[in-house]
Amino acid sequence: MSAEHVDMHVPSFGHGLGEALLVEWVAGVGDRVERGDVIAIVETDKASTEIVAERGGRIAEQSAAAGTILKSGDVLYRLTAA
């Protein structure tokens, strides 16, 4: 029986900003997260922003390394329902 995987996407940054720099992963692969937990820190031209989990689960995969430019809508990480 395989676990359900859900791709979690980079949110819109608002104010016409389409991309941000991934500064740091707060939650790592294998970590269990709950809705609202901080997953990563990103930085736009305007501010540093926390990306939070939209649902609970275990992080199965990260799709970008710190220092990567993320575009709104890109897959950021994969979550396994646990």
Protein Blocks (a to p, Z undefined) as FASTA:
>chain_A
ZZdddddddddeejoiabdcdfbdfbdghiacdehiafbdcddfkbccddddfbgcddfb
dcbdehiacdehiafbdcddZZ
